Amino acid sequence: MDDDPLKVKENTEEEVPVYKDRSLIYMGIVLGIVMAVMGYLTLFVDDPSKFFTKKQKIETVIDDKSILDESESMSDEEVRSSLIKFIEAFYYDQRRGYFDPPSYFSNITQTFYIYHNLTHKRLKEIYWKRMEDMDNFKRTWIVSTLDFDRVDSRIVATYWTNESYIRRSLNDNYSAQVKYEMIIDKTGKIVSLREAEIKNVTIQKRQPDSLMANENVITVPESASNTSDNKLYDFSLVDVVPEFVGGQKEFVKYVSSAIKYPPIARQNNIQGKVYLSFIVEKDGQINDVKVKQGIGGGCDEEALRILRNSPKWKPGLIKDVPVRTFYLLPITFQL
C-alpha cells in the first residue's frame, strides 16, 4: 500500500517559524542616537536649554517702577488694608514691650517726634528714654481716621490716636488726642513719624498716693559715699537708676518665660497692670516686694512671685557708688 500512516501524520503538522529578538538592537540604536545628540549639544552649543524652551518676546522697560508705583493698580481699600495691618503690628509689638527699629524703620530715620536723622541704635535709645517718664501708658489708634496719599515713591499716612499716661516727672495724669504723620518709603520702612496735631488735652494733678509715697525714701545727701548702708533713695533721685541685666527687652523676655497666667484671671478675662514696689540692694538683690496697685484674680500674687524670683539687677548709683534704691515697676497681664 502506498499510504503510510506515519508519513501522513508528519505532513499534517504545520511548522512554526522562529524569529530572532531584535529589541536589544533597536534599544542600542536609540541610545546611540541620544548620546550623539547630547554630545553635540555639549560641545558645540553654549546654551542647550534654548532648544527646549519657547522663545519669549523681549520687553523693554521704559521706566523703573517702584513697588508703590505698581500698587497704583490696587484699589484704595486694598492699600488701606495693608496700611492697617502694618500700623497694627507696629503698635502691637510696643504693647508687648518690644521696640525693634530694624523691623519697621529705615536705616536712617529722618524724623522721630522732634529728633532727626537717627540710626536704629539712637532711635531705640530715644524711644525708651521717652517711655521712662510715662507710667501706665495707653494708646488706641482710631482706624476710621486713617488717610493716606502717594508722594513720589512714598506713602504719607495720617491717623488719630487716644493716648493717656502718668507723667512721672510732673506727677500728673495726661491724656490727649494725637494726630500722627507716618511716611513709608518704597521698601516698606518708616522714614518719618511725628505728631502732626494734638487736641483735647487734659491734665490732672495727682494726689500723693500709695504708688509714689514711701516714708523711708530720702533725698540725696551731699556725699553718697558717706551714707550708711540702711539708707534708701528714690529711683528718681539717683544718678543711674536700677536696671535688669540686659535692659528692658531682657526683662520682658524674663517675664514672658516665667509668667503663669492665673486660671481665675483667665476664666474671668482679667487683664491689666500690677504695680509693684521693691528695693534694689547695693549688690543688685531684690527685696521687700509689695503690690501697690493690683488687678486681682491671682495676678497680684503671680507678679510678686515673678519679681521675687528675678535674677540680680544692676543697682542704682549716686556718684558711681551703688546705693539701696526704691523702685516702682508694672507687670502687664494680657490675654
C-alpha positions in Angstrom: 0.0 0.0 0.0 1.2 3.5 -0.8 -0.4 5.2 2.2 2.0 5.3 5.2 0.1 6.4 8.4 3.3 7.7 10.0 4.2 9.9 6.9 0.7 11.3 6.8 0.9 12.4 10.4 4.1 14.3 9.8 2.7 16.2 6.8 -0.4 17.3 8.7 1.6 19.3 11.4 2.4 23.0 10.5 5.9 24.2 11.0 6.1 27.2 13.5 8.6 29.8 12.2 11.2 31.1 14.8 12.1 34.8 14.8 15.2 36.4 16.5 14.5 39.0 19.3 15.8 42.4 17.9 14.6 44.7 20.7 18.0 45.0 22.2 19.4 46.0 18.9 16.8 48.7 18.5 17.4 50.0 22.0 21.1 50.2 21.4 20.5 52.3 18.2 18.2 54.7 20.1 20.6 55.2 22.9 23.4 55.7 20.5 21.4 58.5 18.7 20.6 60.2 22.1 24.2 60.1 23.2 25.3 61.6 19.9 22.8 64.4 20.1 23.8 65.2 23.7 27.5 65.1 22.9 26.9 67.6 20.0 24.9 70.0 22.3 27.6 69.8 25.0 30.5 70.5 22.7 29.1 73.0 20.2 26.1 74.8 21.8 26.6 77.4 24.5 23.1 77.2 26.0 21.4 73.8 25.1 18.3 74.8 27.1 17.2 77.3 24.4 16.3 74.3 22.2 13.7 73.2 24.7 12.2 76.5 25.8 9.8 78.7 24.0 11.3 81.8 22.7 9.9 84.8 24.6 9.3 88.2 23.4 11.8 90.7 24.8 10.0 93.6 26.5 11.7 97.0 27.0 11.3 98.6 30.5 10.5 102.3 29.8 10.9 103.5 33.4 12.0 102.0 36.7 8.7 101.5 38.6 8.9 101.1 42.3 6.7 98.8 44.4 4.4 101.7 45.3 4.0 102.8 41.7 2.8 99.3 40.8 0.4 99.4 43.7 -1.5 102.2 41.9 -3.4 99.4 40.2 -4.7 98.4 43.7 -7.9 99.8 44.9 -7.9 102.3 47.8 -9.4 99.7 50.0 -6.5 97.2 49.3 -3.9 99.9 50.1 -5.8 100.9 53.2 -6.0 97.3 54.4 -2.2 96.9 54.0 -1.6 100.1 56.0 -3.9 99.0 58.8 -2.0 95.7 59.1 1.3 97.4 59.2 0.3 100.0 61.8 -1.5 97.5 64.0 1.6 95.2 64.0 3.8 98.3 64.8 1.7 99.1 67.9 1.1 95.5 68.9 4.8 94.9 69.4 5.0 98.0 71.6 2.1 96.9 73.7 4.1 93.7 74.3 7.1 95.7 75.4 9.1 95.4 72.2 10.5 98.2 70.1 12.7 96.9 67.2 13.7 99.6 64.8 15.2 97.3 62.1 11.7 95.7 61.6 9.9 98.9 61.0 12.3 101.8 60.4 14.7 102.6 57.6 18.4 102.6 58.3 18.3 106.4 58.8 15.1 107.8 60.1 14.7 111.4 59.0 12.2 112.4 61.8 11.1 110.7 65.0 9.0 113.2 67.0 11.3 116.1 67.4 14.5 114.3 66.6 16.1 113.9 63.2 18.5 111.7 61.2 18.6 108.8 63.6 20.3 105.4 63.4 18.5 102.3 64.7 20.5 102.4 67.9 19.8 106.1 68.5 16.1 105.6 67.7 15.9 102.9 70.3 17.6 105.0 73.0 15.2 107.9 72.4 12.1 105.7 72.4 13.0 104.1 75.8 14.0 107.5 77.2 10.6 108.9 76.4 8.9 105.9 77.9 10.7 106.3 81.2 8.5 109.2 82.1 5.3 107.6 81.0 3.6 105.2 83.5 0.6 103.2 82.7 0.8 104.3 79.0 -2.2 103.5 76.9 -2.6 104.2 73.2 -5.6 103.4 71.0 -5.3 104.3 67.3 -8.6 105.1 65.6 -8.6 103.0 62.4 -11.5 105.0 60.9 -9.3 108.2 60.8 -6.6 106.6 58.6 -5.9 108.6 55.5 -3.1 108.3 53.0 -1.6 109.8 49.9 1.3 109.0 47.5 4.1 111.5 47.3 6.7 110.5 44.7 7.8 107.0 45.8 6.5 107.2 49.3 3.2 106.8 51.2 2.2 109.5 53.6 -0.3 108.2 56.1 -2.1 110.2 58.9 -4.3 108.9 61.7 -5.6 109.9 65.2 -4.9 108.1 68.5 -6.2 108.4 72.0 -3.4 108.5 74.5 -3.2 108.6 78.3 -0.4 108.1 80.8 1.0 109.3 84.1 3.8 111.8 83.7 6.2 110.7 86.4 8.3 113.8 86.5 5.3 116.1 86.8 3.2 113.7 88.9 0.0 114.3 86.8 -2.4 112.3 84.6 -2.1 113.3 81.0 -4.5 112.5 78.1 -5.0 113.8 74.6 -5.9 113.0 71.1 -2.8 112.9 68.8 -2.7 113.0 65.1 0.4 111.2 63.7 2.0 111.5 60.3 3.8 108.4 59.2 5.9 108.4 56.0 6.8 105.0 54.5 9.4 104.6 51.7 9.3 102.2 48.7 11.0 99.4 50.8 8.1 99.5 53.3 10.1 101.1 56.1 9.2 104.2 58.2 11.3 107.2 57.3 9.3 109.7 59.4 7.0 109.5 62.4 5.9 112.7 64.0 3.0 114.3 65.9 1.2 116.5 63.4 -1.5 117.8 65.8 -2.6 117.5 69.4 -6.0 118.4 70.7 -8.4 117.8 73.7 -5.5 117.8 76.2 -6.5 117.0 79.8 -4.1 117.3 82.7 -5.0 116.3 86.2 -2.6 116.8 89.1 -2.2 113.6 91.0 -2.6 113.5 94.8 0.0 111.7 96.8 -0.9 108.0 96.9 0.5 104.6 97.5 2.0 104.5 94.1 4.5 107.2 94.8 4.7 107.7 98.5 7.2 105.9 100.7 8.1 107.2 104.1 11.5 105.5 104.1 12.6 107.2 100.8 15.0 110.1 101.5 16.7 112.8 99.4 20.2 112.6 98.2 22.9 113.8 100.6 25.9 115.9 99.6 28.1 112.8 99.5 26.7 109.4 98.9 29.9 107.7 99.9 29.4 108.9 103.5 25.9 107.4 103.8 25.2 104.3 105.9 24.0 101.0 104.4 20.5 101.3 105.7 19.5 104.5 103.8 17.1 104.3 100.9 16.9 106.5 97.8 14.1 107.1 95.4 14.8 106.0 91.9 14.0 109.5 90.6 16.9 110.9 92.7 19.8 108.6 91.8 22.2 109.3 89.0 21.8 105.9 87.4 18.5 104.1 88.0 18.5 100.3 88.8 18.1 98.1 85.7 17.5 94.5 84.9 20.7 93.0 83.5 20.3 93.4 79.7 17.8 96.2 79.9 14.1 96.4 79.4 14.0 94.0 76.5 15.6 91.2 78.5 13.3 91.9 81.4 10.3 91.5 79.1 11.8 88.2 77.9 12.2 87.0 81.5 8.7 87.9 82.5 7.3 86.2 79.3 9.1 83.0 80.1 8.3 83.0 83.8 4.7 84.1 83.9 1.9 81.6 84.6 -1.5 83.2 83.8 -3.7 82.6 86.8 -6.7 80.3 85.9 -9.2 82.5 87.7 -8.0 85.6 85.8 -8.1 83.7 82.5 -11.7 82.5 83.1 -12.9 86.0 84.0 -10.9 87.8 81.3 -8.9 89.8 83.9 -6.2 91.9 82.2 -4.1 94.9 83.2 -1.0 96.0 85.0 0.1 95.1 88.5 2.2 97.9 90.0 4.9 96.6 92.4 7.3 98.5 94.7 10.6 97.0 95.7 14.1 97.7 96.8 17.2 97.1 94.7 20.0 96.5 97.2 23.6 97.6 96.6 24.5 94.2 95.3 21.5 94.0 93.0 19.4 91.8 95.1 15.6 92.4 95.0 13.9 92.8 98.4 10.7 94.0 100.0 8.5 93.4 97.0 5.0 94.7 97.6 1.8 95.2 95.5 1.0 98.9 95.2 -1.9 98.6 92.8 -3.3 95.3 91.8 -6.0 93.8 89.5 -7.0 90.7 91.4 -7.8 87.2 90.1 -4.4 85.9 91.2 -2.4 88.3 89.1 -1.1 90.2 92.1 0.3 87.0 93.6 1.8 85.9 90.3 3.5 89.3 89.8 5.0 89.0 93.3 6.3 85.6 92.5 7.9 86.6 89.3 9.8 89.6 90.7 10.8 87.8 93.9 12.5 85.1 91.7 14.1 87.7 89.5 17.9 87.5 89.0 20.0 90.3 90.4 19.7 93.7 88.9 22.2 96.4 88.3 22.0 98.6 91.4 21.2 102.4 91.4 24.3 104.7 91.5 25.0 108.0 93.1 28.3 109.5 92.1 29.3 106.0 90.8 28.6 104.5 94.2 25.9 101.7 94.5 23.1 102.6 96.8 19.9 101.0 98.0 17.1 102.2 95.7 13.3 102.2 95.9 11.8 101.3 92.6 8.3 101.0 91.0 7.5 98.7 88.2 4.4 97.5 86.3 3.9 93.9 85.2 1.4 93.5 82.4 -1.1 90.7 82.2 -2.7 90.3 78.7 -4.7 87.5 77.2 
